[in-house]
Structures are given as structure tokens and as C-alpha cells.
Amino acid sequence: MLIGDVARRSGVSARMLRHYESLGLVRPTGRTGSGYREYSREDIRRIFHIESLRSLGLSLRDVGRALDDPGFAPAELVDGLIRRTRDRIAAETELLTRLCRIGAAEPAGWEDVLQTVALLQALGSKSAGARQRAALSAVEEVSVPVEALVEAVLSEPEPNVAGALRWALAQSGEEGPALLAEGLRSPAAEVRERAVQSLAEIANREATALLQGALTHPDTVVRRYAALALGARGAADAVPALIDVIVEGRNDTDAADALSTLARDPALAEQIATGLVGCLARGDVGTSARRRLTQALADIPGSTTSRALAELSHDEDRAVALTARYLLKLRDARQ
């Protein structure tokens, strides 16, 4: 078969076939009487093998080794191709994400595009100060897509920068909670914590609903932040989780303050007092936790609390008993 016929059937141009020949990749088996290249079936099969290997991303040099070196082991080369392909896909995905975010910002002109690009780059800066300035600018100067803010806040390790990002996200509209919900499902504990902290600063119904769902989250840290945020919003369903926070001993003062605020509602006051007393009666609650629970009764009005403090004033734990007596004196003084 002549070179023109091979080119038509294989899809490889005659120029490329000559290039393959110059590299020694495939040489036509013979020549016609007029000196034209003539390819055999084996030559054509080799051409298809070359094209198949090239489609995997192999260089022509590696293609030659693969076809001609009997000792050639493909595993290492294929692993390298996999790594390079993943890197290329990651780079292309990053570019696509950036383009989508610029488009979402609805730039009016190239000046807006350049400002958005600069801000997105600053959010990914190695400098914490630059990231913090970018977070503040995201609200005050340039509109940044919510997706970029969520990605930044979920990956931000610096507390001050994270605070600025949470503030910027809270000002950014209604899309944030849905995107942060993904963070709550993250396998990384630090991402889940950042997600719930961000939701705690967004004061809308969707964020509140997600926080209510987080009260039963398997991660105790997520449950704690959700309970504290909901307690501050006056949500009665946070009461059991807030009591658990007191037992746990992390942010227990904040939890007690939240319960005190909720207890201004007489119906909730009885529920809170009953919950605290029930915990105090449990056999699996340690000494320190019982002291914290007793202290939490301080600002809970109602007869249930008064009866509980009277009983606790004779508790075997001297610290619990002294705390209960002191609280009873304060209550008597206020009456």
C-alpha cells in the first residue's frame, strides 16, 4: 500500500508518516519500481500501535522504546502518565473554577475582571495578612463569588483570617448555607468545625435549619457549636445539647449563659431545670460535671430549681453542696 493510501486509511498524514520513518519508528517494507514507499500489513499494524500509544500521552521516544525494547516495563511509565494527567486535570479544573467564579461576579468590564482575579489570588495567598485584607475587600470593594469565600473559609487555619472570612460570608447573601452544608459532611474534622462556625454567623432560616440538623451530628464539636449558636437564637430544641456541652466541659460557661437566656421563658425554665437535675442524678456523670451542672442552675428560675438546690445543699460532694447553698442564699436575697 502506497503512502497516500495509508494516510487515508489510518488518519495519519503523509508528512507524519515520513516523520515516523525519519525517527525509525516505522519504515515501509519496500519500494515500488518507481521508488514510492510501499507499506505492508505489518507496517500498517505498527502505525496503529504507534497511534494507540500516543493517545495515552507517550512521547515518540517512549513509543519507540515500548515497541522495540524487549525489556521495557510499562508500569513505571504508566504511573508517571497517570500522575501527569492528574496534575493537568487539576490545573484545568482550577482554571475552569476561576473562570466560572469570574463569570458569576458578572463583570461589567475588564477592570472588574482584573479586580476579581486579583482578589481570588489574594484569597489563596501564603500571607495571612493578604488573605485577611482580601476577605474584607470581598464585601467592601469587589464582589467575590460565594463559592470562593466558602472554599477559603473551610481551608483557613488562621483564626483572625477565618473570622474575617466568616464575616464576609455572612454578608454575601443566601447561597452560603447550602455550600457550607457540604463542609459539615467532610471527612476532615477541622473542615466540619469551620463549616459549623461559619453557619453560626449566618442569621437566616436556612442556616438555622442546618444548625438544628447538626444537633445530632456524630461529631461532638459540631454539636457543641450548633447548640451554642441555636441557644443564642432562642431555639428551644438546643436545650438538651447545651446541657451535654456543660457535662462535656468545653464552652460550658457559654452553654450555661445560653440556658440562662432561654430560661426567661417560664415553660423553658422548667424544661431546662428538669434536664439539669436529670443529669445530676445520673450515675455516669463525673464529679467535675456535677459541679458545673449545679452552677448552671444559678440563673434558672422556678420551683424545680429551688427543690434541686435544696437537695444538693446536702450532697456528698462538698463542692456541690457549698455551691448549692450559696445559690440558695442568692435566690433568697432576690426574693
C-alpha positions in Angstrom: 0.0 0.0 0.0 1.4 3.4 -1.0 1.8 6.2 1.5 -1.2 8.2 0.3 -3.5 5.1 0.8 -2.0 4.5 4.2 -2.6 8.1 5.2 -6.2 8.0 4.1 -7.0 4.7 5.9 -5.0 5.4 9.1 -5.8 9.1 9.5 -2.1 9.7 9.9 -0.8 12.4 7.5 1.8 11.5 4.9 4.0 14.1 6.5 3.7 12.4 9.9 4.4 9.0 8.3 7.7 10.4 6.8 8.5 11.8 10.3 8.0 8.4 11.8 10.3 7.0 9.2 13.0 9.6 10.0 12.8 8.6 13.6 13.0 4.9 12.8 9.6 4.2 14.3 8.1 2.6 11.2 9.9 2.0 7.8 8.0 0.9 4.7 8.9 -2.7 3.9 9.6 -2.0 0.2 9.6 0.4 -2.7 7.7 0.3 -6.0 9.6 0.2 -9.3 9.1 4.0 -9.4 10.7 4.4 -5.9 7.5 5.1 -4.0 7.2 3.8 -0.4 5.2 0.7 -0.1 3.7 -0.4 3.3 3.0 -4.0 4.3 0.2 -5.2 6.6 2.7 -5.4 9.4 3.8 -1.8 8.8 0.2 -0.6 9.0 -0.4 -2.6 12.2 2.7 -0.9 13.7 1.4 2.5 12.7 -1.9 1.8 14.5 0.2 0.6 17.6 2.1 3.9 17.5 -1.1 5.9 17.4 -2.6 3.9 20.2 0.4 4.5 22.4 0.5 8.2 21.5 -3.2 8.5 22.5 -2.1 7.6 26.1 0.2 10.6 26.2 3.5 8.8 25.5 6.3 10.7 23.7 7.5 9.3 20.4 10.7 8.3 22.1 8.8 6.3 24.7 6.6 4.8 21.9 9.8 3.6 20.2 11.0 2.0 23.5 7.7 0.4 24.1 7.6 -1.2 20.7 11.3 -2.2 20.2 12.8 -2.8 23.7 12.1 -6.4 24.8 13.0 -5.4 28.4 10.7 -2.4 28.5 8.4 -2.4 31.6 5.3 -0.2 31.1 4.2 0.0 34.8 6.5 2.9 35.8 5.8 4.8 32.7 2.1 4.4 33.0 2.3 5.5 36.7 4.1 8.7 35.5 1.5 9.3 32.9 -1.3 8.9 35.5 0.5 11.5 37.7 0.9 14.0 34.9 -2.6 13.5 33.7 -4.0 14.1 37.2 -1.9 17.2 37.6 -3.1 18.5 34.2 -6.7 17.8 35.1 -6.3 19.6 38.5 -4.8 22.6 36.8 -7.6 22.7 34.2 -10.2 22.3 36.9 -8.7 25.1 38.8 -8.7 27.3 35.7 -12.3 26.3 35.0 -13.4 27.1 38.6 -11.7 30.5 38.4 -13.4 31.3 35.1 -16.8 30.3 36.5 -16.3 32.5 39.5 -15.3 35.5 37.4 -18.4 34.9 35.3 -20.6 34.6 38.4 -19.3 38.0 39.5 -20.9 39.5 36.3 -18.0 41.8 35.5 -19.0 45.0 33.6 -15.6 45.4 32.0 -12.0 44.2 32.0 -11.3 46.3 35.1 -13.8 44.3 37.1 -12.3 41.1 35.7 -8.8 42.1 36.8 -10.0 43.2 40.3 -11.8 39.9 40.7 -8.8 37.9 39.6 -6.6 39.8 42.0 -8.9 39.2 44.9 -9.2 35.5 44.1 -5.4 35.3 44.0 -5.1 37.2 47.3 -7.6 34.7 49.0 -5.1 32.0 48.1 -2.0 33.9 49.2 0.6 32.4 51.6 0.4 35.6 53.6 -2.3 35.6 56.3 -2.4 39.4 56.2 -3.1 39.4 52.4 -5.9 36.8 52.9 -7.4 38.9 55.7 -7.4 42.0 53.5 -8.9 40.1 50.7 -11.7 38.8 52.9 -12.6 42.4 54.0 -12.3 43.6 50.4 -14.7 40.9 49.3 -17.5 42.9 50.9 -16.3 46.5 50.8 -14.7 46.7 47.3 -15.1 43.8 44.9 -17.9 41.2 44.6 -16.5 37.8 45.1 -18.5 34.6 44.3 -19.8 32.9 47.4 -18.1 29.6 46.3 -14.7 31.2 46.6 -15.5 32.5 50.1 -16.8 29.1 51.3 -13.7 27.4 49.9 -11.5 29.9 51.6 -13.2 29.7 55.0 -13.2 25.9 55.0 -9.5 25.8 54.4 -8.3 28.8 56.5 -6.2 27.8 59.5 -5.5 31.3 60.9 -8.2 32.4 63.4 -8.2 36.1 62.6 -8.4 35.4 58.8 -11.1 32.8 59.4 -13.1 35.4 61.4 -12.9 37.9 58.6 -13.9 35.3 56.0 -16.9 34.2 58.2 -18.0 37.9 58.4 -17.6 38.3 54.7 -19.6 35.1 54.0 -22.4 36.2 56.4 -22.8 39.4 54.3 -22.7 37.6 50.9 -26.3 36.6 50.5 -28.4 33.4 50.6 -26.1 30.9 48.9 -23.6 30.3 51.7 -25.5 27.8 53.9 -26.1 25.3 51.1 -22.4 25.3 50.2 -21.4 25.1 53.9 -23.6 22.0 54.3 -21.0 20.1 52.2 -18.4 21.1 54.8 -20.5 19.5 57.6 -20.2 16.2 55.7 -16.4 16.5 55.2 -14.3 13.6 56.5 -11.9 16.2 57.9 -12.7 17.3 61.5 -11.2 20.8 61.0 -13.4 21.4 57.9 -16.5 20.3 59.8 -15.7 22.7 62.6 -15.1 25.6 60.3 -18.3 24.9 58.5 -20.5 24.9 61.7 -18.7 28.1 62.9 -19.5 29.8 59.7 -23.1 28.7 59.8 -23.3 30.1 63.3 -22.6 33.6 62.0 -25.2 33.5 59.2 -28.6 34.7 60.5 -31.1 33.2 58.1 -33.6 30.4 58.2 -31.5 28.0 56.0 -28.5 28.4 58.3 -30.7 27.8 61.4 -32.2 24.7 59.9 -28.7 23.3 59.2 -27.7 24.0 62.7 -30.7 22.3 64.0 -29.8 19.2 62.0 -26.3 19.4 63.3 -27.6 18.9 66.9 -27.5 15.2 66.2 -24.2 15.2 64.2 -21.8 12.4 65.2 -19.0 15.0 65.7 -19.3 16.4 69.3 -17.5 19.6 68.2 -20.1 20.2 65.5 -22.9 19.5 68.0 -21.4 21.9 70.5 -21.1 24.9 68.1 -24.6 24.2 66.8 -26.1 24.1 70.2 -24.4 27.4 71.3 -25.5 29.2 68.1 -29.1 28.0 68.4 -29.2 28.8 72.1 -28.2 32.4 71.2 -31.1 32.4 68.7 -33.6 31.3 71.4 -34.1 27.8 69.9 -35.7 25.5 72.5 -34.5 22.3 70.7 -30.9 23.3 71.7 -31.6 22.7 75.4 -30.5 19.0 75.6 -27.4 19.7 73.6 -26.5 22.7 75.7 -26.7 20.5 78.8 -24.5 18.0 77.1 -22.0 20.8 76.5 -21.9 21.6 80.2 -21.3 17.9 81.0 -18.6 17.8 78.4 -16.8 20.8 80.0 -15.9 22.7 76.8 -17.5 26.1 76.4 -19.6 25.1 79.5 -19.8 28.8 80.6 -21.2 29.8 77.2 -23.7 27.0 77.4 -24.8 28.0 80.8 -25.3 31.6 79.7 -27.4 30.4 76.7 -29.6 28.3 79.0 -30.0 31.3 81.3 -31.2 33.4 78.4 -33.6 30.6 77.3 -34.9 30.3 80.8 -36.6 33.7 80.6 -39.4 31.7 79.1 -41.2 30.1 82.1 -42.0 27.0 80.1 -38.4 26.6 79.0 -37.2 27.3 82.5 -38.9 24.1 83.8 -37.6 22.1 80.9 -34.1 23.3 81.5 -34.2 22.7 85.2 -35.6 19.2 84.7 -32.8 18.5 82.2 -30.1 19.7 84.5 -31.5 17.8 87.5 -31.8 14.7 85.5 -28.2 14.9 84.5 -27.1 15.4 88.1 -28.9 12.2 89.1 -27.2 10.1 86.5 -24.6 7.7 87.8 -22.3 8.1 84.9 -21.7 11.9 85.4 -18.4 12.7 86.9 -17.6 15.0 89.9 -16.5 17.9 87.8 -19.5 17.7 85.6 -21.9 17.6 88.6 -20.3 20.8 89.9 -20.7 22.5 86.5 -24.4 21.4 86.3 -25.0 22.7 89.8 -23.5 26.1 88.8 -25.7 26.1 85.7 -28.8 26.1 87.9 -27.8 29.6 89.2 -30.0 31.6 86.8 -32.7 29.1 86.1 -35.9 30.3 87.9 -38.7 28.1 89.1 -39.6 25.6 91.9 -37.9 22.7 90.3 -34.6 24.5 90.5 -35.2 25.6 94.1 -36.0 22.0 95.2 -33.0 20.7 93.4 -30.7 23.2 95.1 -32.1 22.4 98.5 -31.3 18.7 98.0 -27.9 19.5 96.5 -27.1 21.6 99.6 -26.7 18.2 101.4 -24.8 16.5 98.6 -21.9 14.1 99.4 -19.7 16.2 97.2 -18.7 19.1 99.5 -18.1 21.5 96.5 -21.5 20.7 95.1 -23.2 21.2 98.5 -21.4 24.6 99.1 -22.3 25.8 95.6 -25.9 24.8 96.1 -26.1 26.6 99.5 -24.5 29.7 98.0 -27.0 29.8 95.2 -29.9 29.3 97.5 -28.8 32.3 99.5 -28.7 34.4 96.4 -32.2 33.3 95.4 -33.5 34.1 98.8 -31.9 37.5 98.7 -33.5 38.2 95.3 -37.0 37.2 96.5 
